[in-house]
Amino acid sequence: MPASRVVFLLLAVAGMSVACVDAMSADTKRITSIFGWLLRYISYRSQVRCECLVYCNGGQLVSNNYHP
């Protein structure tokens, strides 16, 4: 996996974490869902199996088995 993709994945996870901590407004939840979608899309495109994809659901971190 290219280093740039790894860095982008880390940034996406960090962005999701920040959004989850501050998930008070609808805008933040919308941003969080976009981050989750991006992470799933990148994982699918790079053929990476995410055993425990973490996404934000209403301000709560939830782990989910995801197999592209």
mmCIF file as gemmi writes it, N, C-alpha and C atoms, coordinates in Angstrom:
data_model
loop_
_atom_site.group_PDB
_atom_site.id
_atom_site.type_symbol
_atom_site.label_atom_id
_atom_site.label_alt_id
_atom_site.label_comp_id
_atom_site.label_asym_id
_atom_site.label_entity_id
_atom_site.label_seq_id
_atom_site.pdbx_PDB_ins_code
_atom_site.Cartn_x
_atom_site.Cartn_y
_atom_site.Cartn_z
_atom_site.occupancy
_atom_site.B_iso_or_equiv
_atom_site.pdbx_formal_charge
_atom_site.auth_seq_id
_atom_site.auth_asym_id
_atom_site.pdbx_PDB_model_num
ATOM 1 N N . MET Axp A 1 ? 0.851 -1.188 0 1 0 ? 1 A 1
ATOM 2 C CA . MET Axp A 1 ? 0 0 0 1 0 ? 1 A 1
ATOM 3 C C . MET Axp A 1 ? 0.889 1.241 0 1 0 ? 1 A 1
ATOM 4 N N . PRO Axp A 2 ? 0.626 2.196 -0.881 1 0 ? 2 A 1
ATOM 5 C CA . PRO Axp A 2 ? 1.45 3.414 -0.931 1 0 ? 2 A 1
ATOM 6 C C . PRO Axp A 2 ? 1.399 4.18 0.383 1 0 ? 2 A 1
ATOM 7 N N . ALA Axp A 3 ? 2.516 4.806 0.72 1 0 ? 3 A 1
ATOM 8 C CA . ALA Axp A 3 ? 2.604 5.555 1.976 1 0 ? 3 A 1
ATOM 9 C C . ALA Axp A 3 ? 1.576 6.683 2.02 1 0 ? 3 A 1
ATOM 10 N N . SER Axp A 4 ? 1.336 7.322 0.875 1 0 ? 4 A 1
ATOM 11 C CA . SER Axp A 4 ? 0.376 8.432 0.854 1 0 ? 4 A 1
ATOM 12 C C . SER Axp A 4 ? -1.02 7.951 1.218 1 0 ? 4 A 1
ATOM 13 N N . ARG Axp A 5 ? -1.36 6.729 0.806 1 0 ? 5 A 1
ATOM 14 C CA . ARG Axp A 5 ? -2.688 6.199 1.134 1 0 ? 5 A 1
ATOM 15 C C . ARG Axp A 5 ? -2.781 5.904 2.63 1 0 ? 5 A 1
ATOM 16 N N . VAL Axp A 6 ? -1.696 5.399 3.208 1 0 ? 6 A 1
ATOM 17 C CA . VAL Axp A 6 ? -1.683 5.129 4.646 1 0 ? 6 A 1
ATOM 18 C C . VAL Axp A 6 ? -1.869 6.426 5.418 1 0 ? 6 A 1
ATOM 19 N N . VAL Axp A 7 ? -1.162 7.46 5.001 1 0 ? 7 A 1
ATOM 20 C CA . VAL Axp A 7 ? -1.277 8.765 5.663 1 0 ? 7 A 1
ATOM 21 C C . VAL Axp A 7 ? -2.703 9.284 5.553 1 0 ? 7 A 1
ATOM 22 N N . PHE Axp A 8 ? -3.303 9.143 4.366 1 0 ? 8 A 1
ATOM 23 C CA . PHE Axp A 8 ? -4.68 9.623 4.173 1 0 ? 8 A 1
ATOM 24 C C . PHE Axp A 8 ? -5.651 8.862 5.06 1 0 ? 8 A 1
ATOM 25 N N . LEU Axp A 9 ? -5.441 7.533 5.179 1 0 ? 9 A 1
ATOM 26 C CA . LEU Axp A 9 ? -6.289 6.731 6.057 1 0 ? 9 A 1
ATOM 27 C C . LEU Axp A 9 ? -6.174 7.206 7.501 1 0 ? 9 A 1
ATOM 28 N N . LEU Axp A 10 ? -4.942 7.469 7.936 1 0 ? 10 A 1
ATOM 29 C CA . LEU Axp A 10 ? -4.743 7.939 9.304 1 0 ? 10 A 1
ATOM 30 C C . LEU Axp A 10 ? -5.43 9.286 9.516 1 0 ? 10 A 1
ATOM 31 N N . LEU Axp A 11 ? -5.327 10.169 8.54 1 0 ? 11 A 1
ATOM 32 C CA . LEU Axp A 11 ? -5.993 11.47 8.644 1 0 ? 11 A 1
ATOM 33 C C . LEU Axp A 11 ? -7.506 11.306 8.691 1 0 ? 11 A 1
ATOM 34 N N . ALA Axp A 12 ? -8.033 10.383 7.902 1 0 ? 12 A 1
ATOM 35 C CA . ALA Axp A 12 ? -9.475 10.159 7.9 1 0 ? 12 A 1
ATOM 36 C C . ALA Axp A 12 ? -9.946 9.65 9.256 1 0 ? 12 A 1
ATOM 37 N N . VAL Axp A 13 ? -9.181 8.716 9.838 1 0 ? 13 A 1
ATOM 38 C CA . VAL Axp A 13 ? -9.548 8.188 11.159 1 0 ? 13 A 1
ATOM 39 C C . VAL Axp A 13 ? -9.464 9.285 12.208 1 0 ? 13 A 1
ATOM 40 N N . ALA Axp A 14 ? -8.418 10.097 12.142 1 0 ? 14 A 1
ATOM 41 C CA . ALA Axp A 14 ? -8.269 11.202 13.095 1 0 ? 14 A 1
ATOM 42 C C . ALA Axp A 14 ? -9.428 12.193 12.949 1 0 ? 14 A 1
ATOM 43 N N . GLY Axp A 15 ? -9.79 12.468 11.71 1 0 ? 15 A 1
ATOM 44 C CA . GLY Axp A 15 ? -10.903 13.387 11.468 1 0 ? 15 A 1
ATOM 45 C C . GLY Axp A 15 ? -12.207 12.834 12.006 1 0 ? 15 A 1
ATOM 46 N N . MET Axp A 16 ? -12.411 11.527 11.844 1 0 ? 16 A 1
ATOM 47 C CA . MET Axp A 16 ? -13.628 10.906 12.375 1 0 ? 16 A 1
ATOM 48 C C . MET Axp A 16 ? -13.642 10.992 13.889 1 0 ? 16 A 1
ATOM 49 N N . SER Axp A 17 ? -12.499 10.768 14.514 1 0 ? 17 A 1
ATOM 50 C CA . SER Axp A 17 ? -12.432 10.806 15.975 1 0 ? 17 A 1
ATOM 51 C C . SER Axp A 17 ? -12.798 12.195 16.491 1 0 ? 17 A 1
ATOM 52 N N . VAL Axp A 18 ? -12.244 13.225 15.851 1 0 ? 18 A 1
ATOM 53 C CA . VAL Axp A 18 ? -12.541 14.599 16.248 1 0 ? 18 A 1
ATOM 54 C C . VAL Axp A 18 ? -14.024 14.882 16.07 1 0 ? 18 A 1
ATOM 55 N N . ALA Axp A 19 ? -14.584 14.434 14.941 1 0 ? 19 A 1
ATOM 56 C CA . ALA Axp A 19 ? -15.999 14.671 14.675 1 0 ? 19 A 1
ATOM 57 C C . ALA Axp A 19 ? -16.871 13.95 15.694 1 0 ? 19 A 1
ATOM 58 N N . CYS Axp A 20 ? -16.446 12.75 16.108 1 0 ? 20 A 1
ATOM 59 C CA . CYS Axp A 20 ? -17.232 11.989 17.077 1 0 ? 20 A 1
ATOM 60 C C . CYS Axp A 20 ? -17.227 12.669 18.441 1 0 ? 20 A 1
ATOM 61 N N . VAL Axp A 21 ? -16.077 13.224 18.814 1 0 ? 21 A 1
ATOM 62 C CA . VAL Axp A 21 ? -15.99 13.905 20.1 1 0 ? 21 A 1
ATOM 63 C C . VAL Axp A 21 ? -16.913 15.115 20.121 1 0 ? 21 A 1
ATOM 64 N N . ASP Axp A 22 ? -17.051 15.76 18.972 1 0 ? 22 A 1
ATOM 65 C CA . ASP Axp A 22 ? -17.839 16.989 18.897 1 0 ? 22 A 1
ATOM 66 C C . ASP Axp A 22 ? -19.109 16.773 18.078 1 0 ? 22 A 1
ATOM 67 N N . ALA Axp A 23 ? -19.734 15.606 18.259 1 0 ? 23 A 1
ATOM 68 C CA . ALA Axp A 23 ? -20.914 15.276 17.444 1 0 ? 23 A 1
ATOM 69 C C . ALA Axp A 23 ? -22.188 15.832 18.072 1 0 ? 23 A 1
ATOM 70 N N . MET Axp A 24 ? -22.289 17.145 18.113 1 0 ? 24 A 1
ATOM 71 C CA . MET Axp A 24 ? -23.457 17.77 18.717 1 0 ? 24 A 1
ATOM 72 C C . MET Axp A 24 ? -24.409 18.315 17.652 1 0 ? 24 A 1
ATOM 73 N N . SER Axp A 25 ? -23.855 18.75 16.539 1 0 ? 25 A 1
ATOM 74 C CA . SER Axp A 25 ? -24.696 19.361 15.519 1 0 ? 25 A 1
ATOM 75 C C . SER Axp A 25 ? -24.914 18.418 14.343 1 0 ? 25 A 1
ATOM 76 N N . ALA Axp A 26 ? -25.939 18.692 13.564 1 0 ? 26 A 1
ATOM 77 C CA . ALA Axp A 26 ? -26.227 17.87 12.383 1 0 ? 26 A 1
ATOM 78 C C . ALA Axp A 26 ? -25.086 17.961 11.376 1 0 ? 26 A 1
ATOM 79 N N . ASP Axp A 27 ? -24.457 19.126 11.286 1 0 ? 27 A 1
ATOM 80 C CA . ASP Axp A 27 ? -23.345 19.306 10.357 1 0 ? 27 A 1
ATOM 81 C C . ASP Axp A 27 ? -22.201 18.363 10.706 1 0 ? 27 A 1
ATOM 82 N N . THR Axp A 28 ? -21.896 18.264 12.001 1 0 ? 28 A 1
ATOM 83 C CA . THR Axp A 28 ? -20.806 17.392 12.432 1 0 ? 28 A 1
ATOM 84 C C . THR Axp A 28 ? -21.127 15.941 12.107 1 0 ? 28 A 1
ATOM 85 N N . LYS Axp A 29 ? -22.375 15.54 12.337 1 0 ? 29 A 1
ATOM 86 C CA . LYS Axp A 29 ? -22.764 14.162 12.032 1 0 ? 29 A 1
ATOM 87 C C . LYS Axp A 29 ? -22.686 13.892 10.535 1 0 ? 29 A 1
ATOM 88 N N . ARG Axp A 30 ? -23.025 14.899 9.733 1 0 ? 30 A 1
ATOM 89 C CA . ARG Axp A 30 ? -22.947 14.743 8.283 1 0 ? 30 A 1
ATOM 90 C C . ARG Axp A 30 ? -21.489 14.572 7.864 1 0 ? 30 A 1
ATOM 91 N N . ILE Axp A 31 ? -20.598 15.396 8.442 1 0 ? 31 A 1
ATOM 92 C CA . ILE Axp A 31 ? -19.164 15.286 8.152 1 0 ? 31 A 1
ATOM 93 C C . ILE Axp A 31 ? -18.652 13.907 8.556 1 0 ? 31 A 1
ATOM 94 N N . THR Axp A 32 ? -19.091 13.44 9.718 1 0 ? 32 A 1
ATOM 95 C CA . THR Axp A 32 ? -18.645 12.144 10.216 1 0 ? 32 A 1
ATOM 96 C C . THR Axp A 32 ? -19.077 11.022 9.283 1 0 ? 32 A 1
ATOM 97 N N . SER Axp A 33 ? -20.313 11.086 8.8 1 0 ? 33 A 1
ATOM 98 C CA . SER Axp A 33 ? -20.789 10.033 7.902 1 0 ? 33 A 1
ATOM 99 C C . SER Axp A 33 ? -20.013 10.056 6.588 1 0 ? 33 A 1
ATOM 100 N N . ILE Axp A 34 ? -19.618 11.255 6.147 1 0 ? 34 A 1
ATOM 101 C CA . ILE Axp A 34 ? -18.802 11.367 4.932 1 0 ? 34 A 1
ATOM 102 C C . ILE Axp A 34 ? -17.444 10.719 5.169 1 0 ? 34 A 1
ATOM 103 N N . PHE Axp A 35 ? -16.852 10.959 6.35 1 0 ? 35 A 1
ATOM 104 C CA . PHE Axp A 35 ? -15.575 10.332 6.681 1 0 ? 35 A 1
ATOM 105 C C . PHE Axp A 35 ? -15.715 8.812 6.68 1 0 ? 35 A 1
ATOM 106 N N . GLY Axp A 36 ? -16.796 8.316 7.269 1 0 ? 36 A 1
ATOM 107 C CA . GLY Axp A 36 ? -17.02 6.874 7.313 1 0 ? 36 A 1
ATOM 108 C C . GLY Axp A 36 ? -17.176 6.29 5.917 1 0 ? 36 A 1
ATOM 109 N N . TRP Axp A 37 ? -17.892 7.022 5.061 1 0 ? 37 A 1
ATOM 110 C CA . TRP Axp A 37 ? -18.068 6.561 3.696 1 0 ? 37 A 1
ATOM 111 C C . TRP Axp A 37 ? -16.736 6.552 2.953 1 0 ? 37 A 1
ATOM 112 N N . LEU Axp A 38 ? -15.947 7.607 3.143 1 0 ? 38 A 1
ATOM 113 C CA . LEU Axp A 38 ? -14.631 7.685 2.507 1 0 ? 38 A 1
ATOM 114 C C . LEU Axp A 38 ? -13.751 6.527 2.944 1 0 ? 38 A 1
ATOM 115 N N . LEU Axp A 39 ? -13.761 6.233 4.241 1 0 ? 39 A 1
ATOM 116 C CA . LEU Axp A 39 ? -12.928 5.155 4.76 1 0 ? 39 A 1
ATOM 117 C C . LEU Axp A 39 ? -13.347 3.818 4.163 1 0 ? 39 A 1
ATOM 118 N N . ARG Axp A 40 ? -14.649 3.574 4.078 1 0 ? 40 A 1
ATOM 119 C CA . ARG Axp A 40 ? -15.137 2.331 3.477 1 0 ? 40 A 1
ATOM 120 C C . ARG Axp A 40 ? -14.768 2.266 1.992 1 0 ? 40 A 1
ATOM 121 N N . TYR Axp A 41 ? -14.9 3.403 1.294 1 0 ? 41 A 1
ATOM 122 C CA . TYR Axp A 41 ? -14.576 3.439 -0.133 1 0 ? 41 A 1
ATOM 123 C C . TYR Axp A 41 ? -13.092 3.176 -0.371 1 0 ? 41 A 1
ATOM 124 N N . ILE Axp A 42 ? -12.23 3.842 0.424 1 0 ? 42 A 1
ATOM 125 C CA . ILE Axp A 42 ? -10.781 3.647 0.287 1 0 ? 42 A 1
ATOM 126 C C . ILE Axp A 42 ? -10.418 2.198 0.591 1 0 ? 42 A 1
ATOM 127 N N . SER Axp A 43 ? -11.02 1.646 1.63 1 0 ? 43 A 1
ATOM 128 C CA . SER Axp A 43 ? -10.748 0.255 1.987 1 0 ? 43 A 1
ATOM 129 C C . SER Axp A 43 ? -11.149 -0.677 0.855 1 0 ? 43 A 1
ATOM 130 N N . TYR Axp A 44 ? -12.284 -0.38 0.24 1 0 ? 44 A 1
ATOM 131 C CA . TYR Axp A 44 ? -12.759 -1.209 -0.87 1 0 ? 44 A 1
ATOM 132 C C . TYR Axp A 44 ? -11.818 -1.091 -2.07 1 0 ? 44 A 1
ATOM 133 N N . ARG Axp A 45 ? -11.448 0.133 -2.389 1 0 ? 45 A 1
ATOM 134 C CA . ARG Axp A 45 ? -10.616 0.375 -3.559 1 0 ? 45 A 1
ATOM 135 C C . ARG Axp A 45 ? -9.218 -0.228 -3.396 1 0 ? 45 A 1
ATOM 136 N N . SER Axp A 46 ? -8.691 -0.212 -2.189 1 0 ? 46 A 1
ATOM 137 C CA . SER Axp A 46 ? -7.335 -0.719 -1.965 1 0 ? 46 A 1
ATOM 138 C C . SER Axp A 46 ? -7.351 -2.201 -1.6 1 0 ? 46 A 1
ATOM 139 N N . GLN Axp A 47 ? -8.554 -2.814 -1.634 1 0 ? 47 A 1
ATOM 140 C CA . GLN Axp A 47 ? -8.689 -4.242 -1.344 1 0 ? 47 A 1
ATOM 141 C C . GLN Axp A 47 ? -8.172 -4.588 0.048 1 0 ? 47 A 1
ATOM 142 N N . VAL Axp A 48 ? -8.399 -3.717 0.993 1 0 ? 48 A 1
ATOM 143 C CA . VAL Axp A 48 ? -7.993 -3.966 2.372 1 0 ? 48 A 1
ATOM 144 C C . VAL Axp A 48 ? -9.193 -4.478 3.146 1 0 ? 48 A 1
ATOM 145 N N . ARG Axp A 49 ? -9.016 -5.561 3.884 1 0 ? 49 A 1
ATOM 146 C CA . ARG Axp A 49 ? -10.113 -6.078 4.695 1 0 ? 49 A 1
ATOM 147 C C . ARG Axp A 49 ? -10.056 -5.401 6.065 1 0 ? 49 A 1
ATOM 148 N N . CYS Axp A 50 ? -11.063 -4.606 6.35 1 0 ? 50 A 1
ATOM 149 C CA . CYS Axp A 50 ? -11.122 -3.927 7.64 1 0 ? 50 A 1
ATOM 150 C C . CYS Axp A 50 ? -11.872 -4.836 8.615 1 0 ? 50 A 1
ATOM 151 N N . GLU Axp A 51 ? -11.14 -5.498 9.477 1 0 ? 51 A 1
ATOM 152 C CA . GLU Axp A 51 ? -11.774 -6.407 10.434 1 0 ? 51 A 1
ATOM 153 C C . GLU Axp A 51 ? -12.651 -5.631 11.415 1 0 ? 51 A 1
ATOM 154 N N . CYS Axp A 52 ? -12.214 -4.445 11.77 1 0 ? 52 A 1
ATOM 155 C CA . CYS Axp A 52 ? -12.979 -3.67 12.748 1 0 ? 52 A 1
ATOM 156 C C . CYS Axp A 52 ? -13.028 -2.227 12.295 1 0 ? 52 A 1
ATOM 157 N N . LEU Axp A 53 ? -13.917 -1.962 11.353 1 0 ? 53 A 1
ATOM 158 C CA . LEU Axp A 53 ? -14.073 -0.593 10.875 1 0 ? 53 A 1
ATOM 159 C C . LEU Axp A 53 ? -14.825 0.21 11.935 1 0 ? 53 A 1
ATOM 160 N N . VAL Axp A 54 ? -14.223 1.3 12.358 1 0 ? 54 A 1
ATOM 161 C CA . VAL Axp A 54 ? -14.849 2.118 13.379 1 0 ? 54 A 1
ATOM 162 C C . VAL Axp A 54 ? -15.509 3.319 12.714 1 0 ? 54 A 1
ATOM 163 N N . TYR Axp A 55 ? -16.775 3.487 12.989 1 0 ? 55 A 1
ATOM 164 C CA . TYR Axp A 55 ? -17.483 4.64 12.461 1 0 ? 55 A 1
ATOM 165 C C . TYR Axp A 55 ? -18.317 5.275 13.563 1 0 ? 55 A 1
ATOM 166 N N . CYS Axp A 56 ? -18.709 6.492 13.319 1 0 ? 56 A 1
ATOM 167 C CA . CYS Axp A 56 ? -19.418 7.25 14.34 1 0 ? 56 A 1
ATOM 168 C C . CYS Axp A 56 ? -20.915 7.18 14.082 1 0 ? 56 A 1
ATOM 169 N N . ASN Axp A 57 ? -21.661 6.768 15.1 1 0 ? 57 A 1
ATOM 170 C CA . ASN Axp A 57 ? -23.11 6.647 14.955 1 0 ? 57 A 1
ATOM 171 C C . ASN Axp A 57 ? -23.77 7.461 16.069 1 0 ? 57 A 1
ATOM 172 N N . GLY Axp A 58 ? -24.187 8.672 15.738 1 0 ? 58 A 1
ATOM 173 C CA . GLY Axp A 58 ? -24.845 9.526 16.723 1 0 ? 58 A 1
ATOM 174 C C . GLY Axp A 58 ? -23.927 9.898 17.88 1 0 ? 58 A 1
ATOM 175 N N . GLY Axp A 59 ? -22.635 10.043 17.602 1 0 ? 59 A 1
ATOM 176 C CA . GLY Axp A 59 ? -21.706 10.446 18.644 1 0 ? 59 A 1
ATOM 177 C C . GLY Axp A 59 ? -21.069 9.281 19.379 1 0 ? 59 A 1
ATOM 178 N N . GLN Axp A 60 ? -21.464 8.046 19.041 1 0 ? 60 A 1
ATOM 179 C CA . GLN Axp A 60 ? -20.887 6.881 19.695 1 0 ? 60 A 1
ATOM 180 C C . GLN Axp A 60 ? -20.015 6.121 18.711 1 0 ? 60 A 1
ATOM 181 N N . LEU Axp A 61 ? -18.845 5.702 19.185 1 0 ? 61 A 1
ATOM 182 C CA . LEU Axp A 61 ? -17.972 4.912 18.34 1 0 ? 61 A 1
ATOM 183 C C . LEU Axp A 61 ? -18.467 3.472 18.33 1 0 ? 61 A 1
ATOM 184 N N . VAL Axp A 62 ? -18.658 2.937 17.145 1 0 ? 62 A 1
ATOM 185 C CA . VAL Axp A 62 ? -19.163 1.575 17.01 1 0 ? 62 A 1
ATOM 186 C C . VAL Axp A 62 ? -18.22 0.801 16.105 1 0 ? 62 A 1
ATOM 187 N N . SER Axp A 63 ? -17.843 -0.397 16.529 1 0 ? 63 A 1
ATOM 188 C CA . SER Axp A 63 ? -16.996 -1.223 15.674 1 0 ? 63 A 1
ATOM 189 C C . SER Axp A 63 ? -17.888 -2.128 14.837 1 0 ? 63 A 1
ATOM 190 N N . ASN Axp A 64 ? -17.471 -2.317 13.59 1 0 ? 64 A 1
ATOM 191 C CA . ASN Axp A 64 ? -18.305 -3.085 12.668 1 0 ? 64 A 1
ATOM 192 C C . ASN Axp A 64 ? -17.406 -3.928 11.773 1 0 ? 64 A 1
ATOM 193 N N . ASN Axp A 65 ? -17.735 -5.214 11.632 1 0 ? 65 A 1
ATOM 194 C CA . ASN Axp A 65 ? -16.974 -6.066 10.72 1 0 ? 65 A 1
ATOM 195 C C . ASN Axp A 65 ? -17.357 -5.698 9.297 1 0 ? 65 A 1
ATOM 196 N N . TYR Axp A 66 ? -16.366 -5.345 8.521 1 0 ? 66 A 1
ATOM 197 C CA . TYR Axp A 66 ? -16.613 -4.924 7.149 1 0 ? 66 A 1
ATOM 198 C C . TYR Axp A 66 ? -15.681 -5.678 6.217 1 0 ? 66 A 1
ATOM 199 N N . HIS Axp A 67 ? -16.243 -6.393 5.267 1 0 ? 67 A 1
ATOM 200 C CA . HIS Axp A 67 ? -15.446 -7.137 4.296 1 0 ? 67 A 1
ATOM 201 C C . HIS Axp A 67 ? -15.83 -6.711 2.894 1 0 ? 67 A 1
ATOM 202 N N . PRO Axp A 68 ? -14.963 -5.973 2.215 1 0 ? 68 A 1
ATOM 203 C CA . PRO Axp A 68 ? -15.268 -5.487 0.864 1 0 ? 68 A 1
ATOM 204 C C . PRO Axp A 68 ? -15.385 -6.646 -0.132 1 0 ? 68 A 1
